[in-house]
Amino acid sequence: MKKTNEKQKNIDSFPHQPNANKAYPHHYPQNTLPFADKIGNYQRNIGRPTDAYKDSKVYIIGSGIAGLSSAYYFIRDGKVPAENITFLEQLEVSGGSMDGSGNAKNGYIIRGGREMEFTYENFWDVFQDIPAVEMPEPYSVLDEYRLINDDDPNYSIARLVHQQGKIKETNGVTLKKSDQLALIRLLLKRKEELDDVRVNDYFSDSFFESNFWILWSTMFAFEKWHSLLELKLYMHRFLHDLDGLHNMSMLVFPKYNQYDGFIVPLRNYLIEKGVKFQYDSSVTDLDIEFNQADGHASANEPTKTVKAIIAEVDGKPTRITITENDYVVATTGTMTDDTRYGDNDSAPNLDDMLENQGQTKGWTLWNNLAHKSSVFGHPEKFNSNVNESAWMSATLTCKPSALVDKVKELSVNDPYSGKTATGGIVTFTDSNWVMSFTCNRQPHFPDQPKDTLVLWVYSLLMDKDGNYIKKPMPKCTGNEILAELCHHLGIIDGLDGVVDNTIVRSTYMPYITSQFMVRAQGDRPEIVPQGCTNLGLVGQFVETRNDVVFTVESSVRTARVAVYSLLNIKKQVPDIDPSQYDIRHLLRAANTLNDGKGFIGEGLLRKLLKDTYYEHILPPTHLDIQEETKRNDSIFSEYWESLKGIWHK
């Protein structure tokens, strides 16, 4: 008991996950730590040498990016011998939702992709140590990634398309003044005010008719019924990216798909170190001992120590004993559990989908933990409404056809050149399904033939009848999805040739946006739940201070926090990039939300900063002084009616 309580004291004693949203950044005596969101090389220190964990065993449940990163940090910062770390993975392959497989003959398949940008500090912290995929030593995955993107900038020339293949000029984000102010008011709101509030509980109908919403929702996969809190967190997290929404110029992509680009090199690195991978191992429960704690801040909350892992290994019941020196890290929930597949001639089989929602293998462990204590959260908030958390994607393996010719027209470079093609998703604004597609750098798979392109398609509102195929997307065969795509690209006359030269692999994912479902404080567990002495939870369904979900960065963040907290490593995981507090990004975002037409107070700021060191922080203007004065007077009068009630709405 005493040793267990001391463990809990250690976990609580150091701010491994500082909170920039609560802390006032200032210097004071005896403080040795940097500000909560201080990023950069000062945080990349090696901790004191220790052999405290040389005899500890670590079991990591789930080998997605969060689990793999956990192993990396146990080795690098925790000094746990790699051979003491074992993965328990229910699938037959690592990677979790970051998958990619197939071949040119039967078709490639990727259930989804991750849009990435420069400020993924934790993700890059891992991959600057992982050997590059193709470049020789001493190049890392980060080096290789950076060189690819420096040489080949990403942007889109066809972010929005309509009227059977015509590029639609975005003309800004087209937000009404009242909706601009609603966004600003949302940024000002405290997070605690937004428990269980949906996006459409807050915004007016005009907000959902704007270019901002079509650009935002299709890029991040937000629906009107998703969490307003998560939308707010996204606004803070990516405030510095708002002026790139219309052309994707803020994004960076790997050379290949993200399974081959990230999962394979990280997994191989861990295997070479000595980490063990045990597949076909489904963990269903943890045997946890509850003991009333004393002598620390959590005295009213029992300590919780994992004593055993309950699993099915190769179909056989298995119990793995956990000692007080051992640690368990588990991924809670999964976005891609119970995926249903289709092909050219068949639609995904959705039998028993609704009857079994939330009860499939990927949710079993979290469900059982939640039954033990409220500190483990409420998985039913995320896994019990498939109708609001599902969407479909399809991977197209394409030989030359009219489809490929049209993709060339909408691409920055010839897709066969190996350079940026569409630069991100192309969205059909008049699609009933809100269909989008993308062509990333080709080849998208290392073994992909030179005459083959791999495209990815997804739809947000797939339950409506299509514009060309008069039925919902989940009921469509791959060829019917292909026909709907060709309709929106204006190449129906060449459809037979496209079908003959395209392999379609479709996926219906019932939980793909489950992490966006409305939630309240306590619905997601802490990374190290209160009272836990040897258990950490990672992935997309745990609480971080201010980070968002549905990114590889947040997965790695949770892994890093879990390891530092459990082992009491005297290192911090900095809060999210501090750009949300940078006046330059705030002014630029305000200007972007008003379609580049300025913002309230701009005229005064220009007068104050003219010919000073700080003049450059203002968005550029090409107007003369008289025109600028008129513009700013107009801006103020346009905002005024909406502004009067901003603080009281």
C-alpha angles and dihedrals in degrees: 000000000000093000091049092051091049089054090054091049090053092050090053097042105075129048098240090162108037119195118227089185090066106029126085106220108233141126123250137162119287093015109127098169129095122240115290095258098034106138132183140065096326087072092052096079128138112240125231116293112264139171092188092116101037091112097040121111120213125203117194116195109209127019101221120124091284093053094044091050090050090059090048092054094044087057102038102039104014095047090221109160108254092227088062092063121089129182120213107200124177092204128065094244138044125244105070108206092355093082137148128167146139136078141252093264098054098022134262122259135203118168093204147336136229123234108218137191141183102277100066092120098168095043092051090044088065099040098049085072099045116092114252121262096236110357119089127250134318090032117105131206087259092052091050093046093048094049092049092052096041090055096041114035117208122234140131132236094186109039092147125032131180143160096048101313106337117137110242118218107233097211090196129297093304096215118164115238090251091054092047089054091046088058091048090048089050090055089053095050120100115246091236090067094063105064111143094354119141124216092245091051087068111031127065124239091260090064091061091050093057129101086239092066096046091047094044100040096048094044095050099024095241121164127200091250096053127107117297087202091060091048089053092049090050091051091055094041096050101027090122090057100054096100090057097054094098097052106020091235092142094063132093126195136194123245094249136023114297096254092059092034099051116000097051097050093043093047091047091049091053093046091051089052090054105261114152124227119202112188131192086040114135114190110208103173147354123231101227126187114215117206128174107249126218137188101033141078094271094057092134093052117072118236113250121210124180110233100174144002116232112208149149111237115189086344094305125115109251134184119199115196117226120202127204089261093055132086136211126203117187133187109227116215128341134237095210102042117136094013112181119212136212137177140200093297104031139051121224113278107242097181113144091004096126095035092057100036112144093008101083125112098270092060100039098092095048091045090054094046091051090055089059099054141351090237087078092064134228114294091181089073088067108029106039102075109058091165089068100037103045135092137157135241133184132199117214121204103199135197116191112300142129087286092059090047091054092047088056090057091054096045132094091223135013103283090226090060094078091238133109109308117179091353092224136333123344109211126204104219093196095049115120087212093045087237123193133178137188139197110202126191110309136262088045091184124043093236096044114131117245094243093053131088126194117212129183125213131187138170130207101196100036096150094079124082113268122248093244103015104053100216138070117282096245089062093051128101118227091260090054091051087050090051091052090051092049090049091057090047092051097241103113091125088065095042097115091056091048092051092049091054102039131079113202124201111181130193131198109201113191096191103033094121097025090117088064094057116121112276144172134214109293096025090103118047123236116259088252102024117223111282096012113134103181106013129092127180122210142176134056100325103062132087123263124178099251109336124116133236131245095050133106088228094062091048091055091043091057091050093051094047091048094053096043092048098045094046093036091232109182093236131104130223102220119233119252121302108295095229090113088071095045111108091213093059092042092054092044091050092049090051091048093051088055092051093255093300096120134258139255111290095017094123092053092046091051091053093047095047100037111130092000132119090258099051092103094066090077121088111261118263130195096193125109119241096264094049091045092053091051090048094052093047087052092048091053094049092046091052097042101084091048092041096058094074100033097110096045104043 
